[in-house]
């Protein structure tokens, strides 16, 4: 359930959807007013933090804002589950906090963690920051995943070449050429052909 990178408030098309989670009506109203003033009118407010994952998935927002007086371990654990399943920028407003709690919130996937800073005028800037940090983290994660995938592909190709060299008496260039030719003929990735060779060697070797 991945979202593509978002632009800052007022720049995205179509307009972004924001989910506000807050038990306090007054505080929720401040957030909604700040969002409306920034041009965000598609805002949903949920009371309480129970069953966060299910409710966020149902609402399907682009950005999540959570406003709490003091985040509990249970809330942070739910946020960790949310960050693993639902990839969204998250801004959390709290009245007071400790360093350990802030670190736990960051580990849980919170993009912007604001202590004692709930003001209508600050909402837009903070949500923009959450989106920016989320996008930056997503790019780094994608680059890391791509690097891991490339490394895994190289390893499986090396194993397949070794198998062909051992059982077919091929040189390394010949083994690679055979894998590449098969991949081209079957219109498949080289790593997929290599995986097939390795799997076959386990079955028949």
N, C-alpha and C positions, 0 to 999 in steps of 0.2 A: 504494500500500500504506500508506494513511494510518490512523493510530489516532486515536480521539477523545481529548480531554483526560483524563489520568489523575488520580486522587486520590492523596493521599499514602499511604504504606504503612499498611495496616490499615484503609483507608477505601474502597478500590475494590471493586466487585462486577462480575464475579467476581474472585477473588484474582489479583494480577498475577503474570506469569511473568518471571523474571529469568535472564538469560544471563551467566555469569561466564567471562571469557576470561583464562586465567592458565597460564603454563608451570610455575609453582612450586606443588607440591602443598600445602605448608605455608601459603603465603599464600592460596591458593584456599580452604583449610579455614577460615581466619580470616574470609574474606568470607561463606562459607556459614553459619558459626556465627552471625555477626552478623545475617544475613538471617533465619535460623531463629528467633533470639531475638526478632526484630521481627514474627514471625508469618508470614514468607514461606517457604513450604515447596516451592513449585514453582520449583526452581532447577536449571539445567543448567550443567555446567562443561565448557568446551572448553579443551584444551591448545594453546598456541601461537597465533600471530596470522596464519597463512597462510590465504589464501582467505577473509578475513573476511566479505566481502559475501555469498558463496554460503552460508556456514555460518550467518550471522545470519538470512538469508531462510528457510533451512530450519528453524531453531529457532523462528522467529516469536515472539520475546520481546516483552514490554512495556517492559522496561528492560534496557540492556546495561551491564555493568561490566567494564572492562578494567584489568588489573593488570600493570604493566610496571616493570622496574627503571629503564629509560631509553628512552622512545619514539623509534623511528627514523623517518627521513623516509618510509620505505616504509609503516610502520604508519599514520602521519598521512595519507598519501595514500589508503590504503585507507579510513580513517575518513571522508575527504572524499567518497569514492565512496558509502560507506554512508549518509551524511547526505543525499545527493542522491536516493538510491533508496529507502531504508528510513527512514521518519520515526520515530525512537525517542529517548527520553532516554538519554544516554550519560554515565556517570561513569568517569573514568580516574584510577587511582592510580599514581603514579610515585615512585621513591625520590629522584631528583634531576632538575632541569630548569633550563633557561635561559629568559629572558623571551621570546626569539624562538620557542622551542618551545611555550610556553604560548599565545602569540598564534596560532601555526599550528594548535594543537589547537582553539582556540575557532573559528577560521575553518573547521575541519574539521567543526564541528557538535557538539563535546564540550560537554555542559551543565555538568558539574562536573569540575574538574581539580584533583586533590589531590596535593600534594608531601609526601612523608614523613609520611603521616598514616593509614597502614593500621592501624587498631585496631578490634577487634570492636565496641566501644561506639559508634564513630563511624559505622558503616556505614549505619544507618537514617537518621540525620540527613543524611548526604551524598546518599543516594539520594533522599530527600525533596526536597532542594535541587535535584538534577538534574531531577526531575519538574517542580518548580515553575518552574524557569528554562525548561525545554523548553516548558511550556504557555504561559508568558508570551511567549516568542519566536514560538510558533505563532500566537498571537492577533495579534501585531504583523504577522506575515507575511500572515495572512489579511486583515487590514485594509488592508495595502499592496496586495495583489492585487486586493481589491475596488475600491480607489481607482483603480488602473491600469485595471481593466476598465470602470469608470464613465467615465473620461476617454476611453478608446478608443471607447466607445459614443457619447459626445457628439460626438466628432470625425467618426465615420462618419455620424451623423444630420445634422450640419451639411453634410457633403459631399453627401448625398442631397438635402437641401433646396435646395442651390445648383443641383444638376442639374435639379430640377423647375422651379425659378424660371427657369432659363436656357432650357430646352427646351420647357416647357409654359406659360411666361408667367405663372406663379403668383406671388402675393405670398408672403412668408415664412410668415405665418400659414396661408395656404391650403396651402402645401407641407407644413407640419407636420401640418395637419389630415388631409391625404390619406394621409400615412405612418401616422398614428395610426389612421385608419379602417381601412386595409388590415390593419394589425397586429391590430386587434380582430376583424375579419371572419375572418381566417385563424388566429386564436388563436396568434399568434407574437409574439416580442419586437419592439419598435420597431426596435431595432438590427439585427435580422435582416432586416427589410424594407428598412431603409436600405442594408444590405450588398448586398441583391439589386439595388437601384436602381443602386448604384455599379458593380456587376459588369456589369449590363446596359448601362450607358452605355459601358463599356470595349469591350464586344462590338459594339455597334451605333453607337457614336458615332464 
